[in-house]
Amino acid sequence: MGEAWKNAVHSDPSVKELPNDVMQIPDEELAFYYHSDTDHGDDNIWGLLSGVGGNIYEWYDFAVFGLLAPEIGSAFFPESSKKLQLISSFGVYLAAFLMRPAGAILFGEMGDRIVGRRHALIFSILLITIPSILMGCLPTYETWGAFAAFLLIILRMLQGLSVGGQLAGSYVLSIEQSSANTRGFRGSICDASSVGGFLLASAVTTVTRSVLTEDQVNRWGWRVPFLFSLLLAPLLYATVSRAEESKLWSERIEQKSTETKVPEKEQTAAPAVVDLFSSPFRRRQLAGMIGVLSAVTSSFYTIFLWTPVYLSELRGIMNEQSADLINFFVVSLYICFLLAAGKLSDKFPHRMDLIRIGLPALIVTAPTMFGVFESESWVGYVLAQLQFCFCLSLIQGSMAAWEVELWMSDPTLSFTGVAIGHNIAATLFGGTMPLVATFLYYVGEDVLDASSDDVVWPRILPGLYISVLGCISFYCISYVVRHPHDLRGDSKLQEAVKRKMDEAQKQKNDPQERSCSNKNNYLPPII
C-alpha cells in the first residue's frame, strides 16, 4: 500500500509531495496517528467508580502482604535467620508478580475478544477474594511445616494472576469512557485509588500493630488485615454491577462481527497477544512502554512497601508503628499530588510533557532521599519521602491515560497492550525491587563494615538504582515510544495522516479497494 501511495502522489500534480522521512513511516504507525482524536467517552461515573473500587480492593489485598512481610516471614519461615526470613517473605511477594504477565494475557484476551472490559474486571475481583480469605485462615509452619509455606506461595500466585488483569481493566474502562480533555484526571483517579488501597492496607496494619501486642501480632494478629477484605467485597460487587461497557470496544466488536460476514474476511482469529507481537510497530511500543514504566514501578514499591521496612527492620531508625504512621501520612499526601498532576496533565499540549518534567526530578531525588535518612531528623525523614513522592506524582499523574492512549487505535488490542506492558514492567522492576533494594542495602552494610571512614554513599545504593532506571525511562519516552499527540504541531505528519484517512474512507466505500488492502490490516476501519 505504501508503494501505491507514493505512485499516486507522484502521478497527481495537485497533491503536494511529502519528504522521504515522512513517506517512509510504516502504514501501521500512520494508522496509529490516524486515531489520535478517538473520543467515544461521555465521562460515565459508574465506569470510573467500578475501576476505583476494584483498585482499592485488589491493591489493599496485594499490599497487606508486603506490609506484613516481617510477621509472615516469622510465621512461615521460622527456622531461618531474621535476615533470611525477610528475604524469603519478599521472595513469596515476588512470586505473585511472576504470575502477573500470565494474568495480563488471560484477562487481556477476555477483555479484548471474549466478554469485554466490565466482565473481565468482575472476574478479576472474584479471583483475588478467595485467596485472600484462605491466606487469612492458612495454618503456619508450626502446624503444617513446609507445606504451609508451599500453600502460601500458591495463594499468593493466584493473587498475582488476578492483579495482572484488574489494574489494566480499570485503566482501559475508565479512559475509554472519558472525554479527551479529562483522560489525565480520570486516569489519575484510578491510580490514586490504587494508592488508596495501599493507604487502607497501611491503616489497617497500623491499627492492628497498635491495638495488639507484638507477640499477638506474630502469633495470629497478622491474619486480621487479610480477613478484613470480607467487608469490602459486597460493596465492590454492587458498584461494578452498575457500570456500562466501553462504547469504543462495543462498536469495534460489532464492526468486526460485520466484517467476518464478508467472504474474503473469513479466517480464524488469532489471540490478542499474537496480534500484538506480530506487528513491529506494536513491539517497539511495548518495549518503550516497559522502559518508561521501569522507574515508576520501582519507585512506587520502594516508597510505599520497602521504605517502612527499611526504616524499622533494616536500619532500626524507628519502630514499626512509627514507620507505618509516617507511611500513612506520606501516602495520603501522595494521593493529593497524584490528582493534581493528573488534572495538570490535561492542560499540557502533549501527554508526555509532564512526564518529561518529572523524570529528571526523580533521578535526583531518589538517592537524595536515602541520604537524608542519615540526618537523624524526623522532619528530614518525612520531607525526604514527600519530596520523592511529589516528583513521582508528576510522572504517574498522567501515566494511566498515557498507557491507554498508546493502544486506543485498536480497541480489540488495547486491554492486552496495557496489561502486558504494565505487568511486565511491574514484574521486572516492581516485584524485584524489595529483593534488589534489600540486597543493595546489605552490600552497602558490607562496604561500611570494611571501611574505616564514615561515608554515606553505600546507604544510597537503592536510590542510585532507581536513578539508573530513571535514565532508561527518559531515553525510552524521548526516542523509543510514540504517542498520538506527536501529531500535534507536526504539519508534515498531519498531511500524511490526512491522506491515510482519505484512503481509509475510500476503502470503506469501495469493496474492491477494501479487498486489495494491506494484508496485515494495519489500517483500522473508520469508527
Phi, psi and omega per residue, in radians:
M1 nan -0.666 -3.133
G2 -1.056 -0.715 3.134
E3 -1.169 -0.733 3.113
A4 -1.092 -0.631 3.132
W5 -1.125 -0.778 3.130
K6 -1.075 -0.757 3.136
N7 -1.088 -0.686 3.135
A8 -1.124 -0.657 3.139
V9 -1.153 -0.744 -3.110
H10 -1.245 -0.522 -3.071
S11 -1.475 -0.286 -3.113
D12 -1.880 1.855 -3.089
P13 -1.154 -0.315 -3.128
S14 -1.386 -0.221 -3.121
V15 -1.695 2.175 -3.138
K16 -1.212 2.261 -3.137
E17 -1.305 2.362 -3.138
L18 -1.637 2.692 3.108
P19 -1.049 2.730 -3.094
N20 -1.050 -0.630 -3.091
D21 -1.141 -0.557 3.087
V22 -1.355 -0.686 -3.130
M23 -1.146 -0.413 -3.103
Q24 -1.523 -0.013 3.083
I25 -1.149 2.236 -3.113
P26 -1.029 2.644 3.139
D27 -1.009 -0.674 -3.102
E28 -1.132 -0.596 3.110
E29 -1.261 -0.660 3.077
L30 -1.129 -0.646 3.076
A31 -1.113 -0.599 3.091
F32 -1.083 -0.798 3.109
Y33 -1.235 -0.507 -3.120
Y34 -1.016 -0.534 3.141
H35 -1.739 0.450 -3.067
S36 -1.106 -0.488 -3.097
D37 -1.891 0.402 3.083
T38 -0.981 2.145 -3.071
D39 -2.585 1.646 3.100
H40 -1.944 0.189 -3.025
G41 -1.494 2.590 3.072
D42 -2.210 0.307 3.122
D43 0.985 0.761 3.141
N44 -1.076 2.221 -3.029
I45 -1.313 -0.590 -3.074
W46 -1.270 -0.545 3.038
G47 -1.119 -0.703 3.109
L48 -1.182 -0.775 -3.114
L49 -1.138 -0.627 3.117
S50 -1.149 -0.694 3.080
G51 -1.169 -0.711 3.133
V52 -1.113 -0.857 -3.136
G53 -1.085 -0.730 3.119
G54 -1.101 -0.715 3.134
N55 -1.134 -0.792 3.138
I56 -1.027 -0.797 -3.080
Y57 -1.163 -0.880 -3.071
E58 -1.169 -0.729 -3.081
W59 -1.368 -0.362 2.952
Y60 -1.110 -0.917 -3.130
D61 -1.058 -0.654 -3.078
F62 -1.273 -0.643 -3.050
A63 -1.382 -0.497 -3.112
V64 -0.963 -0.692 -3.116
F65 -1.067 -0.807 -3.135
G66 -1.136 -0.683 -3.125
L67 -1.225 -0.474 3.126
L68 -1.752 0.357 -3.088
A69 -0.956 -0.770 3.141
P70 -1.079 -0.773 -3.127
E71 -1.183 -0.711 3.134
I72 -1.167 -0.692 3.088
G73 -1.055 -0.693 3.125
S74 -1.211 -0.612 -3.079
A75 -1.346 -0.571 -3.032
F76 -1.948 -0.214 3.095
F77 -2.333 0.984 -2.996
P78 -1.229 -0.400 -3.074
E79 -1.453 -0.085 3.116
S80 -1.549 2.835 3.034
S81 -1.205 2.910 -3.141
K82 -1.024 -0.671 3.123
K83 -1.117 -0.807 -3.123
L84 -1.255 -0.518 3.071
Q85 -1.064 -0.790 -3.131
L86 -1.146 -0.761 3.133
I87 -1.130 -0.710 3.124
S88 -1.111 -0.705 3.122
S89 -1.120 -0.748 3.089
F90 -1.194 -0.483 3.063
G91 -1.148 -0.710 3.054
V92 -1.133 -0.652 3.082
Y93 -1.036 -0.715 3.116
L94 -1.159 -0.574 -3.118
A95 -1.003 -0.630 3.114
A96 -1.132 -0.661 3.141
F97 -1.188 -0.544 3.131
L98 -1.138 -0.402 3.115
M99 -1.529 -0.220 -3.054
R100 -1.136 -0.708 3.059
P101 -1.066 -0.648 3.076
A102 -1.124 -0.714 3.071
G103 -1.115 -0.608 3.111
A104 -1.114 -0.735 3.129
I105 -1.176 -0.784 -3.124
L106 -1.085 -0.950 -3.082
F107 -1.301 -0.462 3.046
G108 -1.112 -0.758 3.090
E109 -1.119 -0.736 3.118
M110 -1.113 -0.807 -3.067
G111 -1.285 -0.507 -3.100
D112 -1.622 -0.613 -2.937
R113 -2.141 -0.330 -2.964
I114 -1.988 -1.197 -2.985
V115 -1.990 -0.189 -3.131
G116 1.650 2.999 -3.040
R117 -1.136 -0.783 -3.027
R118 -1.091 -0.852 -3.095
H119 -1.249 -0.564 3.054
A120 -1.116 -0.660 3.113
L121 -1.128 -0.748 3.133
I122 -1.090 -0.769 -3.113
F123 -1.134 -0.658 -3.142
S124 -1.141 -0.614 3.123
I125 -1.185 -0.731 3.098
L126 -1.105 -0.627 -3.078
L127 -1.192 -0.512 -3.116
I128 -1.526 -0.349 -3.074
T129 -1.167 -0.842 -3.063
I130 -1.095 -0.851 3.109
P131 -1.060 -0.602 -3.137
S132 -1.136 -0.762 3.128
I133 -1.138 -0.779 -3.141
L134 -1.123 -0.601 3.129
M135 -1.136 -0.621 3.105
G136 -1.246 -0.318 3.138
C137 -1.833 -0.060 -2.993
L138 -1.184 2.242 3.033
P139 -1.084 2.654 -3.075
T140 -1.589 -3.064 3.128
Y141 -1.051 -0.580 -3.119
E142 -1.081 -0.514 -3.100
T143 -1.670 -0.859 -3.022
W144 -1.939 -0.001 3.116
G145 1.189 -2.524 -3.077
A146 -1.139 -0.407 -3.141
F147 -1.128 -0.537 3.098
A148 -1.126 -0.731 3.110
A149 -1.146 -0.643 3.101
F150 -1.094 -0.790 3.125
L151 -1.140 -0.622 3.096
L152 -1.044 -0.740 3.124
I153 -1.130 -0.746 -3.137
I154 -1.085 -0.806 3.137
L155 -1.114 -0.684 3.127
R156 -1.147 -0.643 3.119
M157 -1.171 -0.632 3.071
L158 -1.133 -0.638 3.047
Q159 -1.080 -0.748 3.133
G160 -1.105 -0.657 3.103
L161 -1.057 -0.710 -3.135
S162 -1.193 -0.827 -3.103
V163 -1.121 -0.460 3.111
G164 -1.014 -0.423 3.126
G165 -1.959 -0.363 -2.991
Q166 -1.209 -0.869 -3.074
L167 -1.117 -0.763 3.110
A168 -1.085 -0.684 3.117
G169 -1.092 -0.719 3.121
S170 -1.179 -0.673 3.080
Y171 -1.037 -0.956 -3.020
V172 -1.127 -0.802 -3.125
L173 -1.095 -0.754 -3.095
S174 -1.233 -0.757 -3.078
I175 -1.272 -0.689 3.117
E176 -1.161 -0.403 3.076
Q177 -1.609 0.082 -3.120
S178 -1.699 2.591 2.955
S179 -1.285 2.793 -2.998
A180 -1.053 -0.546 -3.070
N181 -1.599 0.153 3.081
T182 -2.192 0.088 -3.059
R183 -1.094 -0.743 -3.124
G184 -1.067 -0.783 -3.109
F185 -1.201 -0.812 -3.140
R186 -1.144 -0.624 3.062
G187 -1.135 -0.658 3.119
S188 -1.174 -0.519 3.066
I189 -1.134 -0.697 3.083
C190 -1.072 -0.809 3.126
D191 -1.157 -0.675 3.119
A192 -1.099 -0.621 3.109
S193 -1.179 -0.601 3.046
S194 -1.095 -0.782 3.076
V195 -1.110 -0.599 3.084
G196 -1.078 -0.592 3.049
G197 -1.103 -0.733 3.058
F198 -1.119 -0.682 -3.139
L199 -1.104 -0.783 3.116
L200 -1.104 -0.726 3.102
A201 -1.097 -0.726 3.110
S202 -1.115 -0.684 3.141
A203 -1.148 -0.796 -3.103
V204 -1.157 -0.741 3.127
T205 -1.174 -0.630 3.111
T206 -1.137 -0.780 3.113
V207 -1.107 -0.718 3.138
T208 -1.061 -0.787 -3.127
R209 -1.243 -0.466 -3.133
S210 -1.381 -0.682 -3.079
V211 -1.356 -0.696 -3.087
L212 -1.678 2.741 3.046
T213 -1.308 2.873 -3.130
E214 -1.063 -0.676 3.131
D215 -1.158 -0.708 3.118
Q216 -1.132 -0.698 3.115
V217 -1.106 -0.745 -3.106
N218 -1.208 -0.565 -3.089
R219 -1.447 -0.819 -3.079
W220 -2.559 -0.305 -3.054
G221 -1.139 -0.428 -3.140
W222 -1.154 -0.291 3.129
R223 -1.311 -0.468 -3.022
V224 -0.992 -0.847 -3.141
P225 -1.061 -0.567 3.105
F226 -1.185 -0.759 -3.111
L227 -1.274 -0.348 3.124
F228 -1.084 -0.432 -3.117
S229 -1.107 -0.344 3.100
L230 -1.059 -0.499 -3.126
L231 -1.334 -0.385 -3.042
L232 -1.577 -0.511 -3.003
A233 -1.013 -0.824 -3.118
P234 -1.082 -0.703 3.127
L235 -1.104 -0.697 -3.107
L236 -1.174 -0.775 -3.124
Y237 -1.079 -0.674 3.128
A238 -1.102 -0.597 -3.139
T239 -1.293 -0.848 -3.079
V240 -1.122 -0.572 -3.104
S241 -1.145 -0.316 -3.125
R242 -1.646 -0.082 -3.108
A243 -1.313 2.640 3.077
E244 -1.704 2.769 3.087
E245 -1.325 2.708 3.101
S246 -1.110 2.207 3.125
K247 -1.169 -0.656 3.139
L248 -1.047 -0.789 3.138
W249 -1.200 -0.752 -3.097
S250 -1.072 -0.756 -3.136
E251 -1.173 -0.669 3.140
R252 -1.197 -0.681 3.104
I253 -1.135 -0.739 3.103
E254 -1.100 -0.687 3.121
Q255 -1.146 -0.709 3.121
K256 -1.163 -0.655 3.118
S257 -1.142 -0.552 3.071
T258 -1.219 -0.694 -3.132
E259 -1.096 -0.618 -3.084
T260 -1.198 -0.246 3.103
K261 -1.377 -0.261 3.076
V262 -1.407 2.221 -3.016
P263 -0.909 -0.795 -3.055
E264 -1.237 -0.186 3.141
K265 -1.601 -0.168 -3.038
E266 -1.220 2.098 3.092
Q267 -2.884 2.819 3.127
T268 -1.296 2.164 -3.106
A269 -1.269 2.322 3.098
A270 -1.410 2.663 3.062
P271 -1.025 2.727 -3.086
A272 -1.046 -0.682 -3.112
V273 -1.149 -0.569 3.090
V274 -1.200 -0.770 3.074
D275 -1.042 -0.662 -3.113
L276 -1.101 -0.807 -3.061
F277 -1.503 -0.107 3.135
S278 -1.393 -0.205 -3.082
S279 -1.843 2.180 3.096
P280 -1.031 -0.694 -3.132
F281 -1.150 -0.750 3.125
R282 -1.163 -0.631 3.090
R283 -1.092 -0.730 3.101
R284 -1.126 -0.739 3.103
Q285 -1.045 -0.743 -3.122
L286 -1.125 -0.781 3.125
A287 -1.095 -0.749 3.114
G288 -1.135 -0.681 3.116
M289 -1.084 -0.784 3.130
I290 -1.091 -0.726 3.119
G291 -1.093 -0.747 3.134
V292 -1.123 -0.692 -3.082
L293 -1.347 -0.182 -3.089
S294 -1.036 -0.787 -3.127
A295 -1.250 -0.649 -3.092
V296 -1.155 -0.868 -3.078
T297 -1.171 -0.717 3.129
S298 -1.138 -0.697 3.136
S299 -1.171 -0.723 -3.100
F300 -1.044 -0.859 -3.087
Y301 -1.322 -0.390 3.066
T302 -1.200 -0.887 -3.023
I303 -1.275 -0.617 -3.003
F304 -1.735 -0.290 3.137
L305 -2.080 -0.765 -3.011
W306 -1.532 -0.592 -3.081
T307 -1.043 -0.769 3.073
P308 -1.044 -0.658 3.094
V309 -1.183 -0.678 3.128
Y310 -1.079 -0.823 -3.069
L311 -1.228 -0.537 -3.070
S312 -1.736 -1.042 -3.026
E313 -1.322 -0.767 -3.012
L314 -1.495 -0.976 -3.095
R315 -1.470 -0.445 -3.128
G316 1.208 0.425 -3.123
I317 -1.229 -0.578 -3.116
M318 -2.623 2.948 3.105
N319 -1.424 2.997 -3.070
E320 -1.097 -0.684 -3.126
Q321 -1.089 -0.724 3.134
S322 -1.178 -0.724 3.120
A323 -1.109 -0.714 3.112
D324 -1.155 -0.666 -3.136
L325 -1.142 -0.754 3.080
I326 -1.112 -0.730 3.127
N327 -1.059 -0.715 3.116
F328 -1.073 -0.781 3.140
F329 -1.137 -0.762 -3.127
V330 -1.137 -0.776 3.137
V331 -1.089 -0.681 3.136
S332 -1.059 -0.809 3.129
L333 -1.222 -0.556 3.130
Y334 -1.090 -0.635 3.094
I335 -1.036 -0.740 3.100
C336 -1.126 -0.766 3.086
F337 -1.008 -0.754 -3.056
L338 -1.124 -0.795 -3.137
L339 -1.141 -0.694 3.115
A340 -1.137 -0.713 3.126
A341 -1.166 -0.682 3.090
G342 -1.079 -0.767 3.102
K343 -1.106 -0.730 -3.133
L344 -1.139 -0.614 -3.095
S345 -1.104 -0.482 3.103
D346 -1.253 -0.262 -3.128
K347 -1.557 -0.334 -3.128
F348 -1.357 2.619 3.129
P349 -1.176 -0.447 -3.122
H350 -2.238 2.398 -3.097
R351 -1.037 -0.519 -3.036
M352 -1.563 -0.036 -3.095
D353 -1.056 -0.854 -3.104
L354 -1.191 -0.562 3.096
I355 -1.132 -0.710 3.129
R356 -1.178 -0.429 3.059
I357 -1.344 -0.718 -3.054
G358 -1.277 -0.586 -3.058
L359 -1.090 -0.854 3.097
P360 -1.048 -0.627 3.107
A361 -1.134 -0.695 3.126
L362 -1.144 -0.677 3.136
I363 -1.020 -0.652 -3.118
V364 -1.404 -0.734 -3.001
T365 -1.356 -0.368 -3.114
A366 -1.077 -0.968 3.095
P367 -1.204 -0.514 3.117
T368 -1.056 -0.699 -3.124
M369 -1.034 -0.788 -3.127
F370 -1.222 -0.513 3.050
G371 -1.168 -0.712 3.132
V372 -1.181 -0.477 3.089
F373 -1.040 -0.328 3.130
E374 -1.536 0.066 -3.077
S375 -1.347 -0.254 -3.084
E376 1.004 0.637 3.126
S377 -2.220 2.221 3.134
W378 -1.158 -0.588 3.061
V379 -1.103 -0.709 3.114
G380 -1.124 -0.700 3.120
Y381 -1.026 -0.747 -3.092
V382 -1.301 -0.835 -3.079
L383 -1.130 -0.610 3.127
A384 -1.102 -0.732 3.129
Q385 -1.237 -0.661 3.115
L386 -1.144 -0.692 3.104
Q387 -1.078 -0.772 3.122
F388 -1.109 -0.746 -3.130
C389 -1.142 -0.656 3.131
F390 -1.091 -0.784 3.125
C391 -1.138 -0.695 3.115
L392 -1.129 -0.636 -3.126
S393 -1.157 -0.547 3.095
L394 -1.085 -0.532 3.117
I395 -1.461 -0.859 -2.999
Q396 -1.366 -0.326 -3.097
G397 -1.008 -0.647 -3.142
S398 -1.873 0.105 -2.987
M399 -1.173 -0.669 -3.127
A400 -1.090 -0.816 3.118
A401 -1.115 -0.700 3.138
W402 -1.074 -0.779 -3.118
E403 -1.083 -0.807 -3.099
V404 -1.203 -0.692 -3.124
E405 -1.116 -0.406 3.083
L406 -1.139 -0.413 -3.001
W407 -2.133 0.103 -3.045
M408 -1.231 -0.218 -3.138
S409 -1.117 -0.412 3.062
D410 -2.377 1.732 -3.102
P411 -1.076 -0.298 3.113
T412 -1.509 0.132 3.062
L413 -2.262 -0.198 -2.951
S414 -1.176 -0.710 3.102
F415 -1.043 -0.808 -3.127
T416 -1.126 -0.764 -3.135
G417 -1.075 -0.829 3.127
V418 -1.123 -0.796 -3.062
A419 -1.137 -0.809 -3.095
I420 -1.198 -0.816 -3.133
G421 -1.076 -0.812 -3.100
H422 -1.163 -0.734 -3.043
N423 -1.371 -0.525 3.019
I424 -1.129 -0.760 3.100
A425 -1.104 -0.738 3.136
A426 -1.118 -0.637 -3.137
T427 -1.258 -0.837 -3.067
L428 -1.212 -0.641 -2.989
F429 -2.053 -0.487 3.106
G430 -1.531 -0.868 -3.122
G431 -1.136 -0.572 3.135
T432 -1.464 -0.226 -3.000
M433 -1.059 -0.795 3.099
P434 -1.020 -0.695 3.116
L435 -1.191 -0.806 -3.133
V436 -1.105 -0.781 -3.129
A437 -1.120 -0.722 3.109
T438 -1.128 -0.715 3.096
F439 -1.079 -0.802 -3.135
L440 -1.138 -0.585 3.086
Y441 -1.086 -0.819 -3.126
Y442 -1.218 -0.531 3.010
V443 -1.085 -0.786 3.093
G444 -1.080 -0.668 3.099
E445 -1.088 -0.726 3.115
D446 -1.116 -0.686 3.112
V447 -1.114 -0.761 -3.139
L448 -1.157 -0.656 3.117
D449 -1.143 -0.587 -3.110
A450 -1.489 -0.197 -3.081
S451 -1.821 2.503 3.092
S452 -1.550 -0.198 -3.127
D453 -1.620 2.580 3.076
D454 -1.596 1.614 -3.080
V455 -1.947 2.757 -3.078
V456 -1.716 -0.507 -2.956
W457 -0.996 -0.577 3.093
P458 -1.104 -0.436 -3.140
R459 -1.296 -0.399 -3.041
I460 -1.719 0.201 -3.126
L461 -1.002 -0.748 3.086
P462 -1.050 -0.652 3.105
G463 -1.187 -0.638 3.102
L464 -1.149 -0.608 3.081
Y465 -1.074 -0.750 3.090
I466 -1.118 -0.651 3.123
S467 -1.085 -0.710 3.097
V468 -1.089 -0.777 3.099
L469 -1.110 -0.601 3.094
G470 -1.102 -0.662 3.085
C471 -1.138 -0.706 3.087
I472 -1.096 -0.746 3.141
S473 -1.081 -0.745 -3.116
F474 -1.141 -0.668 3.096
Y475 -1.133 -0.780 -3.092
C476 -1.124 -0.722 -3.099
I477 -1.305 -0.364 -3.131
S478 -1.581 -0.586 -2.970
Y479 -2.221 -0.197 -3.048
V480 -1.902 -1.068 -3.016
V481 -1.382 2.579 3.077
R482 -1.955 2.645 -3.141
H483 -2.340 2.544 -3.133
P484 -0.967 -0.462 3.136
H485 -1.257 -0.159 3.044
D486 -1.036 -0.384 -3.126
L487 -1.174 -0.497 -3.074
R488 -1.215 2.223 3.104
G489 1.460 -0.013 3.131
D490 -1.947 1.652 -3.036
S491 -1.146 -0.610 3.141
K492 -1.161 -0.758 3.124
L493 -1.180 -0.654 3.110
Q494 -1.070 -0.707 3.128
E495 -1.157 -0.702 3.125
A496 -1.113 -0.735 3.140
V497 -1.201 -0.628 3.103
K498 -1.048 -0.749 3.110
R499 -1.155 -0.615 3.094
K500 -1.135 -0.678 3.109
M501 -1.143 -0.715 3.101
D502 -1.100 -0.682 3.125
E503 -1.161 -0.687 3.111
A504 -1.110 -0.719 3.133
Q505 -1.141 -0.667 3.114
K506 -1.126 -0.734 3.121
Q507 -1.163 -0.614 3.135
K508 -1.142 -0.644 -3.075
N509 -1.540 -0.276 -3.069
D510 -2.122 1.816 -3.111
P511 -0.984 -0.623 -3.117
Q512 -1.165 -0.718 3.089
E513 -1.129 -0.674 -3.104
R514 -1.136 -0.648 -3.114
S515 -1.245 -0.370 -3.135
C516 -1.700 0.149 -3.073
S517 -1.241 3.006 -3.104
N518 -0.904 2.236 -3.072
K519 -1.160 -0.412 3.115
N520 -1.409 -0.100 3.080
N521 0.941 0.757 3.131
Y522 -1.248 -0.356 -3.080
L523 -1.618 1.817 -3.140
P524 -1.185 2.584 3.102
P525 -1.135 2.761 3.078
I526 -1.281 2.198 -3.113
I527 -1.738 nan nan
